[in-house]
Amino acid sequence: MEFELNVNGQSVKVDAEPDMPLLWALRDLADLTGTKYGCGMAQCGACTVHLNGQPIRSCVFPVSGAVGQSITTIEGAEGGVAGAVRKAWMDLAVAQCGYCQSGQIMSAIALLQSNPKPSDADIDSAMSGVLCRCATYHRIRAAIHAAAASIS
């Protein structure tokens, strides 16, 4: 079945079963490999993308549910908040292995778009669904604070 998706502001047609996870449509059919597969059960957050500006776990979201919605992947994250988050990530050397980082960054962008001055508790709550195998949580929190300070 063919589905037309709005991915990063572009129309993308994919031939997929309706229940195929959006993650696989993005990675395997649209060749957008920045979004990562981690657990396949929406537990780790590596697959986080934005659907209409809200973070979702694409490994359990059916491609059919994304039709008519605006999907943003790490490749399409742009603007002042996204730039500030990326810069803070680089400045503070947040990533070690990097596997979870697209999910971390997409979650951080969504947080700062809805709450430009988050507290530690706000950050912990917003980021709790994205696991970091390298345990760089202190650097992640510091980078989110740095990004917030740079956009205010």
N, C-alpha and C positions, 0 to 999 in steps of 0.2 A: 504494500500500500504506500502511496506517495504522500508525504506530508510536507507542507511549506512552513518553514520556521523563520522567525525574525531573530537572527543571531548577530549580535554586535552591529545592529543597524542595517544588516544585509539580509536579503531574502535567500534562504538556503533550502533546497529541496532534498529530501532524504527518502529513500525507499526502505521502509522498515515495518515491522509488525507493530500494531498499536501499543502493545505493552512493553516494547523494547525500552530499557532505561535510557533516559535522555543522555546520560553519560556516554553510552556506546554510540548513539547517533552523532554526538558531537565529536568524539574521538575517532571512531572508525568510518563514519560516513561523511562527516564534514571536515575531517582532517584537522581538527582543533585539539591538539594533544596537550595543551597546557593544563587542562583539568585532569586530575589524577584519579585513578581507581585505588582505593585503599582497602575497604572491607566489604563493600557490596551490600551493607545492611544499614546505612545511614548512621553509623556509630562513630566514625572517625573524622568526617568532615573534609577529607582530601578532595572530594568531588564537588565542593561547593561552587555554585554559580548563582547569578542573580536572575530571578524571574520577576519582571516588573519592579525591579529595584530591591527585592527582598531575597535574602540568601536562602537557597534550598539545597538539599542533597540530591544531586542529579543521578546518583546510582539507584535510587528507588522511585524516581519520578518518571512516569511513562511519557514517551515522546508525544503520544496523542494528546496529553494534557497541556503540552507547550504550544500547540497550534493557536495562533492569534495572540500570543503573549510575547513580551519583549525579553529575550534571553541575552545576558551579558556574561561572557567568559573572561578569564584572566587576560586573554589576548585583546579583548575589546574594552577593558576597564580603562577609562580615560577621564580627564578632567582634573580639577584642582585637588580634590580629596584623593583620588587614585594616585596622582603624582606625588602628593605629600606622603602618602603611605609608602609608596615605592622608594622614595628618597630616604625616609626614616629607616626602612628595612636595610637599605644599603649602608647608610651612615653608621648604624648600630650593629652591622654584621649579624642580623637575626638568624639567617639560615645556616644550618650546618649541612645536613644531608639534602635539604630542600624539598623533600617529597611532599610534605604537607603545606608548603608555602603558598601555593595558589589558593588553597582553601582558607589558609590563615589571612592572606591579603584580601580576598573577596569578603570574608567576614569582617575584617577591620574596616574596609571601605563602607560596608553597609552600616556598621556601628557609627562611624563618624558622620555619615550622611544623615542619620537620624538623631545623633547626639554628639554635637561637635566638641563638647567638653566633658567627656566621660570620667567618672571616678574609677578607682581601682575595682570596686565592686561591679560597676557597669561593664568594665572591660572583661572581668572574669566571667560574668554572666553571659555576655555576648559571644565570648570566645570558647566557652566551656565545651561546645560540641565539636571542636576541631582539635584532635590529638596531635601532639608533636612527639615523635619517637625519640628525638634528641633532647627533649625537655628544655627548650629555649623559652619557656613561658615568661621568665623575668625580662628577657630581651624583647619579646613580643609586646608585653605590657609597656615597656619603656619606649618602644618604637611608636606605639599608638599614642602615647602621651606626647612624644616629639612631633608626630604628624599633626595632632590636634593643635599644638602650640604654633605650628607653622602656618596653619590655615586660619587662625583667629585674628 
